[in-house]
Amino acid sequence: MTSQAADRPDPVVASRRSKLTPEREQEFFDAVLDQVRECGYDAVTMEGVAASTRCSKSTLYRQWKTKPRFVAAALRSSRRVRFAGIDTGSLAEDLREVARCAAAWSAKDTKLHQALGHAVMQDEELARALREALIEPEIAALEEILRRGVERGEVAAGNPALPFIPAQLFGVLRVRPVLEGRYADPDYLVRFMEAAVLPALGLT
């Protein structure tokens, strides 16, 4: 049997939608994202996730119909805003804390971004879910940190570096594994902030 045939829903039971508990649903979401990280998006199948979670493949199809929808739902379930609670009263210290916070989830999220790289270029819903879950909330929180720094007079509102801070941070998270074969750790990201970001904002 081909992998495509194995990943095809049962035509009889796929039309019936079962009720899952939130805990069971989260178990499915965690399983599919773990498999994406470890195996890559293309290698993940509904059958494989079903086997790892001890359920029928048809159960997954009843809920999510297709693999892209399933992964998109799993991404949205993982939405976290890690930068939202950062407010030390100092923009420079806030950005150092952003660096430490980003390093804490660097490996897990960067691996997921990398594994989804080609797929999100082909599937608009998947790309939108990735942005909504892992990118836009963090950018909004980071922009709020920068806004407070401007309001306190720590950096000029017209500083040309301000719009590029999110791109710098997310860029270095993605590129370090490519350039050095290692994920960005707290020491690396704090040094990056102090060497590249703070000087661009006129901070020390």
Steps between C-alpha positions, in 0.01 A plus 500: 500500500639845414535771764234702317258210513581438866431864575159499335195522733247221527215619271232368733609627838670823392163673470418449867661745743576378849532704814850517643591622845735802504768280655474239225496767231816658646664157501442480125631853448814435703562176313473649153724798582759272659502287187532805276804614701665160496413370153412805291156599379499288185582180689212540748183305424163477668564127533826562685340743744211258554743220583698713745184613681326160488196616307353421160604700198132569435473681834752757378327537165162547666641792694734671252440351151856562370854505632548875433184580699610270780845659524350851474264421791792361700702817438214719619464288812866567582465878492699661780607861558828459685606865477170639634599503868836675451503849654805591711456875461809522280500437124857368502419255779172403334689411182756297692211312661343451156828340393501262798133416449544435127794271572285287731280388208747557217571136419139381513349782295789537256488129423127531433550804273768316306291185466206699365711723274398364159148395600399849616601639161256258335204514740349836591303369800811339643701819450227706664482262798878517547495879499201516736644247745873564516585827330238774518430478877872526579553786256205687652640450851847610388358808332319583824832479689655738246201734520538530876867583453406778259238634743759508781732699275768230488502491122376748239173411328666561165798273564542313167597176675167457682304329217780248447538368856251210459664396171844511662394282790304243301768501233782413738290226658448338159846551356735389779426128447578547131824692553635328810302180544373612841181658627516845657556468875456777764864609495502526121174696479590741781835569332315554172268749668788686658716505188243564228158606629569729795762712316261543207246643746759718674481291818761332716 
